[in-house]
Amino acid sequence: MKKVISIVLYTVSILSVALLSFILIANNVLPFKYRASAIGIMTLIEIFLLFLLLKKHGKKKKDRNRIIVSILAFLIILINSLFIYYISSGLSTIDKINNEQQTDELDFSIITLKDSDVRGIKDIKDSNILAGISQDTENIEKLKDYLSKQKGTPLKIIDTKTYINAAEELIGKKEDVMILNEAYRPLIEDQIKDYKDKTKVVDHIKIKTSKSMKNNEPTKKVEKNNSFNVFISGIDTYGALSKVSRSDVNLILTVNPNKKKILITTIPRDSYVAIAGKGNEQMDKLTHAGIYGIDSSVSTVQNLLGVDMNYYARVNFSTFTEIVDVLGGIDVYNSQRFVSRHGKYLYEVGNLHLDGARALSFARERYQLKNGDLDRGRNQEKVLKAIIQKGMSPAILVNYPSLLDIMTRSTDTNIPKDKLMELINSQLDSQAQWNIETTEVKGQGKMGLTSYAMPGHNLYMYQLDNDSVKEVSERIKEVLN
């Protein structure tokens, strides 16, 4: 019996070594010297166990050797299984994130006044339905096509030019129902303060579509150890990551792996820029580019600075707070005392340790800061720098499963798995300290400029200084080169 058990355990241990070795090699996990050492050590141990099994001894010594082989083989199986689980989970998460960003999700709501008897889409087949067709033509057409072909429910949709006009007409009781692309909801609620209180959502229509975006793939292949840019978009939503929403945080991460240098560039959310893609190159706030999709935000920033955004990453408020908490909080220096508008947290001057909720409030605040949007951008740079530094520490391994869970639920990126493995391996190999610097595009706040997404409304804009734009562009190129 002991002989059978030892042989079975030894065989399974060999299979676990073979599987782990295959995963390490196929996915380029660990730098070559570490990978080769790990596989070499596992192979030598297996040879030693085989030697113990085959060595001729008396019955007593044979039984002892079989017990030793069984114990060691069991430990090898256990340890290798843990490594296989952790590594496979990480690789699977990256694959899932990369595959998820191949699709968009349009989220439409059927909205009525609070006292309406309408309960769902079945009750509005004969109604005139308000919608900003001129503002959102392509997506409204997708909705009409979906309802007609998939649901057999064609609707009579009336064009109000913009969703804000539709909301005003609904509240004014010109019609009983409106359709809203939820990406535009923040624009309405910014202008009609009691919109949420006076209306209700009676039905949701979610449509999965293939991305037509050119940024579905990196703008161009980044060769090994070459520098690259990542556009980071922070979406102003909680819960599951909304596919389309305003981009309240707009940062560029310029990474030079050879020099171990990172430049974090902030572009204020209200920057007055030409919006690419479905923004038709019209002038508006940078944050509004997000409602046309990540492609619009990426292309807008590329056009502004004249540099390629090789990759992008999107997170929302929930992702941010959970990541900071999983990391055990972050440490930042606060240069001015303030009480935040969100959460009413007090931030004293000096070094602060922040949990997820306090870090989010710290990064969002602008109204209580001396230089408003500019100071908020600087605080966002501090927070991102702290997250990067914490993420490079060995302590992150303790909460590895939790971090993977967060990334799967609320992260959207097109950074390929090979590039991530390359960066991780490089850091493990060198153990070098990274030099992290920050910069921002400067300008001046101004009212009265036209908005493509919200025509006729008097909005605050941040008019960029052309010299500052040029300086930031040159600095990014300097780090890249």
Secondary structure by P-SEA (a helix, b strand, c coil): caaaaaaaaaaaaaaaaaaaaaaaaaaccccaaaaaaaaaaaaaaaaaaaaaaaccccaaaaaaaaaaaaaaaaaaaaaaaaaaaaaaaaaaaaaaaaaaacbbbbbbbbccccccccccccccccccccccccccaaaaaaaaaaaaccccccccccccccaaaaaaaaaaccccbbbbcccaaaaaaaccccccccccccbbbbbbbccccccccccccccccccbbbbbbbbcccccccccccccbbbbbbbbccccbbbbbbbccccccccccccccccccccccccccaaaaaaaaaaaccccccbbbbbcaaaaaaaaaaacbbbbbbcbbbbbccccccccccbbbbcaaaaaaaaacccccccaaaaaaaaaaaaaaaaaaaaaccccccaaaaaaaaaacbbbbcccaaaaaaaaaaaaaccbbbbbbbbbbbbbbbcccccccccccbbbbbbbcaaaaaaaaaaaaaaac
